[in-house]
Amino acid sequence: MGRELSVGEVARRSGVAVSALHFYETKGLIRSHRTGGNQRRYSSDVLRRVAVIRVAQEVGISLADIAHALASLPDGRTPTRADWRMLSEGWAADLDRRILQLQKLRDGLTGCIGCGCMSLTHCPLHNPEDRLGAEGAGPRRLLVAAARNGVSRRKAAAGS
C-alpha cells in the first residue's frame, strides 16, 4: 500500500473540490478510512479513480453509470489501462447513441432556424392536439428516429 493522502492532498492533486470528494465517497465511487484522530485518509490509488470519474463525467457519463462500472473493478486496486479500456468500451455504445441524437437535433434546429418559416403545419416537431402522446413519453419523433438509427448501425457493425 502506498502513502496515504489527506482529503486536502487528494483535492489539490486531483483538482477536485473537497466537497466533491466527500460526495464521491457517499456515492461509493471512492473510499477512505479514518485515523485515530477521526481524519479521512485515502490510499494513493484514489487519484486514478478520481481521474477516471472526471474524464467519464466530462464526456457525459452519469455518476450512476460510473459507480456501476467502478464497482466491477477489484476493491482497492488502481484502475489499469486494461480496466480503462473495458470501462470505455462499455460506455462507447451509449456515447455513439447520444452523439447521433445530438447531431440530429443540431441538424433539425439548423433547418428550422435556417428556413425561418416556423410553420406549425410543416414543422416535423409540431404535434397538433398531442397525437404523439398516445405513443409514449418524451420527444417521440426524435427518440424513434434515434432508436431506428442505432439498430441500423448495430446491424451494420455485426455484418462487418
MARTOR-532452 format. One record per residue (C-alpha): residue in three letters; x, z, y. Coordinates in Angstrom, 3 decimals, padded with zeros to 6 digits. Example, Ala and Ser with C-alpha at 12.3 -4.5 7.8 and 13.67 -1.06 7.14 Angstrom:
BEGIN
atom type=ALA&X=012.300&Z=007.800&Y=-004.500;
atom type=SER&X=013.670&Z=007.140&Y=-001.060;
This chain:
BEGIN
atom type=MET&X=000.000&Z=000.000&Y=000.000;
atom type=GLY&X=001.377&Z=-000.971&Y=003.425;
atom type=ARG&X=001.485&Z=001.002&Y=006.627;
atom type=GLU&X=-001.810&Z=002.471&Y=007.739;
atom type=LEU&X=-003.227&Z=001.496&Y=011.113;
atom type=SER&X=-005.407&Z=003.386&Y=013.576;
atom type=VAL&X=-008.582&Z=001.763&Y=014.849;
atom type=GLY&X=-006.842&Z=001.163&Y=018.187;
atom type=GLU&X=-003.944&Z=-000.619&Y=016.472;
atom type=VAL&X=-006.330&Z=-002.817&Y=014.492;
atom type=ALA&X=-008.252&Z=-003.641&Y=017.668;
atom type=ARG&X=-005.074&Z=-004.520&Y=019.566;
atom type=ARG&X=-003.554&Z=-006.612&Y=016.782;
atom type=SER&X=-006.770&Z=-008.410&Y=015.801;
atom type=GLY&X=-008.169&Z=-008.975&Y=019.292;
atom type=VAL&X=-011.468&Z=-007.383&Y=018.258;
atom type=ALA&X=-013.060&Z=-004.511&Y=020.176;
atom type=VAL&X=-013.099&Z=-001.064&Y=018.571;
atom type=SER&X=-016.909&Z=-001.141&Y=018.672;
atom type=ALA&X=-016.888&Z=-004.419&Y=016.712;
atom type=LEU&X=-014.585&Z=-002.878&Y=014.092;
atom type=HIS&X=-016.974&Z=000.052&Y=013.738;
atom type=PHE&X=-019.852&Z=-002.417&Y=013.419;
atom type=TYR&X=-017.989&Z=-004.437&Y=010.758;
atom type=GLU&X=-017.392&Z=-001.215&Y=008.881;
atom type=THR&X=-021.073&Z=-000.221&Y=008.967;
atom type=LYS&X=-021.894&Z=-003.678&Y=007.560;
atom type=GLY&X=-019.386&Z=-003.218&Y=004.728;
atom type=LEU&X=-017.092&Z=-006.024&Y=005.897;
atom type=ILE&X=-014.051&Z=-003.749&Y=006.250;
atom type=ARG&X=-013.158&Z=-000.256&Y=005.047;
atom type=SER&X=-011.288&Z=002.720&Y=006.397;
atom type=HIS&X=-010.646&Z=006.220&Y=005.232;
atom type=ARG&X=-010.458&Z=009.453&Y=007.208;
atom type=THR&X=-007.357&Z=011.552&Y=007.741;
atom type=GLY&X=-007.359&Z=015.352&Y=007.588;
atom type=GLY&X=-007.932&Z=015.245&Y=011.358;
atom type=ASN&X=-011.017&Z=013.014&Y=010.813;
atom type=GLN&X=-009.365&Z=009.904&Y=012.293;
atom type=ARG&X=-010.032&Z=006.464&Y=010.866;
atom type=ARG&X=-007.136&Z=004.743&Y=009.137;
atom type=TYR&X=-007.078&Z=001.174&Y=007.879;
atom type=SER&X=-004.725&Z=-000.464&Y=005.428;
atom type=SER&X=-002.863&Z=-003.428&Y=006.875;
atom type=ASP&X=-004.908&Z=-005.900&Y=004.784;
atom type=VAL&X=-007.815&Z=-005.262&Y=007.147;
atom type=LEU&X=-006.115&Z=-007.539&Y=009.693;
atom type=ARG&X=-006.527&Z=-010.561&Y=007.435;
atom type=ARG&X=-010.131&Z=-009.598&Y=006.631;
atom type=VAL&X=-010.887&Z=-009.356&Y=010.367;
atom type=ALA&X=-009.222&Z=-012.755&Y=010.882;
atom type=VAL&X=-011.445&Z=-014.268&Y=008.158;
atom type=ILE&X=-014.524&Z=-012.684&Y=009.761;
atom type=ARG&X=-013.615&Z=-014.018&Y=013.220;
atom type=VAL&X=-012.915&Z=-017.559&Y=012.008;
atom type=ALA&X=-016.113&Z=-017.635&Y=009.958;
atom type=GLN&X=-018.159&Z=-016.358&Y=012.899;
atom type=GLU&X=-016.535&Z=-018.923&Y=015.174;
atom type=VAL&X=-017.917&Z=-021.754&Y=013.026;
atom type=GLY&X=-021.358&Z=-020.144&Y=012.889;
atom type=ILE&X=-021.385&Z=-018.326&Y=009.558;
atom type=SER&X=-023.717&Z=-015.326&Y=009.696;
atom type=LEU&X=-022.371&Z=-011.832&Y=009.145;
atom type=ALA&X=-024.666&Z=-011.517&Y=006.119;
atom type=ASP&X=-023.073&Z=-014.613&Y=004.549;
atom type=ILE&X=-019.601&Z=-013.365&Y=005.453;
atom type=ALA&X=-020.355&Z=-009.986&Y=003.871;
atom type=HIS&X=-021.636&Z=-011.672&Y=000.714;
atom type=ALA&X=-018.518&Z=-013.827&Y=000.467;
atom type=LEU&X=-016.101&Z=-010.956&Y=001.118;
atom type=ALA&X=-017.921&Z=-008.849&Y=-001.486;
atom type=SER&X=-016.816&Z=-011.426&Y=-004.069;
atom type=LEU&X=-013.154&Z=-010.520&Y=-003.402;
atom type=PRO&X=-011.495&Z=-007.626&Y=-005.220;
atom type=ASP&X=-011.642&Z=-004.431&Y=-003.128;
atom type=GLY&X=-008.614&Z=-003.568&Y=-001.107;
atom type=ARG&X=-006.811&Z=-006.833&Y=-001.668;
atom type=THR&X=-005.725&Z=-009.004&Y=001.192;
atom type=PRO&X=-007.572&Z=-012.333&Y=001.024;
atom type=THR&X=-005.198&Z=-015.004&Y=-000.197;
atom type=ARG&X=-005.020&Z=-018.722&Y=000.592;
atom type=ALA&X=-006.939&Z=-019.371&Y=-002.641;
atom type=ASP&X=-009.594&Z=-016.837&Y=-001.594;
atom type=TRP&X=-009.970&Z=-018.586&Y=001.776;
atom type=ARG&X=-010.313&Z=-021.961&Y=000.024;
atom type=MET&X=-013.043&Z=-020.534&Y=-002.232;
atom type=LEU&X=-014.876&Z=-018.961&Y=000.715;
atom type=SER&X=-014.665&Z=-022.033&Y=002.925;
atom type=GLU&X=-015.783&Z=-024.381&Y=000.144;
atom type=GLY&X=-018.811&Z=-022.151&Y=-000.342;
atom type=TRP&X=-019.701&Z=-022.485&Y=003.329;
atom type=ALA&X=-018.955&Z=-026.213&Y=003.658;
atom type=ALA&X=-022.339&Z=-027.498&Y=002.430;
atom type=ASP&X=-024.222&Z=-025.280&Y=004.854;
atom type=LEU&X=-021.955&Z=-026.331&Y=007.719;
atom type=ASP&X=-022.451&Z=-030.023&Y=006.840;
atom type=ARG&X=-026.229&Z=-029.498&Y=006.887;
atom type=ARG&X=-026.083&Z=-027.786&Y=010.277;
atom type=ILE&X=-023.784&Z=-030.455&Y=011.716;
atom type=LEU&X=-026.266&Z=-033.122&Y=010.627;
atom type=GLN&X=-029.137&Z=-031.204&Y=012.228;
atom type=LEU&X=-027.222&Z=-030.764&Y=015.473;
atom type=GLN&X=-026.261&Z=-034.445&Y=015.595;
atom type=LYS&X=-029.873&Z=-035.429&Y=015.033;
atom type=LEU&X=-031.011&Z=-033.018&Y=017.720;
atom type=ARG&X=-028.365&Z=-034.312&Y=020.156;
atom type=ASP&X=-029.296&Z=-037.930&Y=019.491;
atom type=GLY&X=-033.012&Z=-037.186&Y=019.768;
atom type=LEU&X=-032.638&Z=-035.330&Y=023.032;
atom type=THR&X=-030.421&Z=-038.036&Y=024.479;
atom type=GLY&X=-033.003&Z=-040.679&Y=023.589;
atom type=CYS&X=-035.818&Z=-038.663&Y=025.051;
atom type=ILE&X=-033.964&Z=-037.882&Y=028.242;
atom type=GLY&X=-032.469&Z=-041.381&Y=028.363;
atom type=CYS&X=-035.779&Z=-043.205&Y=028.280;
atom type=GLY&X=-037.307&Z=-040.898&Y=030.865;
atom type=CYS&X=-040.864&Z=-041.535&Y=029.706;
atom type=MET&X=-041.572&Z=-038.044&Y=028.417;
atom type=SER&X=-044.624&Z=-039.651&Y=026.805;
atom type=LEU&X=-046.741&Z=-037.314&Y=024.725;
atom type=THR&X=-048.240&Z=-040.273&Y=022.883;
atom type=HIS&X=-044.929&Z=-041.835&Y=021.783;
atom type=CYS&X=-042.545&Z=-038.872&Y=021.575;
atom type=PRO&X=-041.501&Z=-038.189&Y=017.954;
atom type=LEU&X=-041.531&Z=-034.451&Y=018.663;
atom type=HIS&X=-045.100&Z=-034.409&Y=020.013;
atom type=ASN&X=-047.612&Z=-032.670&Y=017.743;
atom type=PRO&X=-051.181&Z=-033.062&Y=019.031;
atom type=GLU&X=-053.521&Z=-030.247&Y=018.006;
atom type=ASP&X=-050.732&Z=-028.719&Y=015.877;
atom type=ARG&X=-051.359&Z=-031.079&Y=012.942;
atom type=LEU&X=-047.905&Z=-030.334&Y=011.553;
atom type=GLY&X=-048.713&Z=-026.606&Y=011.382;
atom type=ALA&X=-050.516&Z=-027.247&Y=008.085;
atom type=GLU&X=-047.191&Z=-028.395&Y=006.573;
atom type=GLY&X=-045.443&Z=-025.087&Y=007.214;
atom type=ALA&X=-043.489&Z=-023.121&Y=009.759;
atom type=GLY&X=-040.785&Z=-024.417&Y=012.069;
atom type=PRO&X=-039.964&Z=-027.815&Y=013.530;
atom type=ARG&X=-041.376&Z=-029.817&Y=010.621;
atom type=ARG&X=-040.142&Z=-033.281&Y=011.602;
atom type=LEU&X=-036.601&Z=-032.079&Y=012.188;
atom type=LEU&X=-036.489&Z=-029.898&Y=009.052;
atom type=VAL&X=-037.939&Z=-032.552&Y=006.742;
atom type=ALA&X=-035.566&Z=-035.230&Y=008.042;
atom type=ALA&X=-032.566&Z=-032.897&Y=007.733;
atom type=ALA&X=-033.545&Z=-031.925&Y=004.178;
atom type=ARG&X=-034.030&Z=-035.581&Y=003.254;
atom type=ASN&X=-030.597&Z=-036.489&Y=004.660;
atom type=GLY&X=-028.986&Z=-033.550&Y=002.848;
atom type=VAL&X=-030.451&Z=-034.665&Y=-000.501;
atom type=SER&X=-029.269&Z=-038.239&Y=000.075;
atom type=ARG&X=-025.794&Z=-037.001&Y=000.925;
atom type=ARG&X=-025.582&Z=-034.801&Y=-002.188;
atom type=LYS&X=-026.748&Z=-037.688&Y=-004.392;
atom type=ALA&X=-024.130&Z=-039.970&Y=-002.866;
atom type=ALA&X=-021.416&Z=-037.353&Y=-003.384;
atom type=ALA&X=-022.485&Z=-036.798&Y=-007.001;
atom type=GLY&X=-022.378&Z=-040.533&Y=-007.700;
atom type=SER&X=-018.855&Z=-040.971&Y=-006.325;
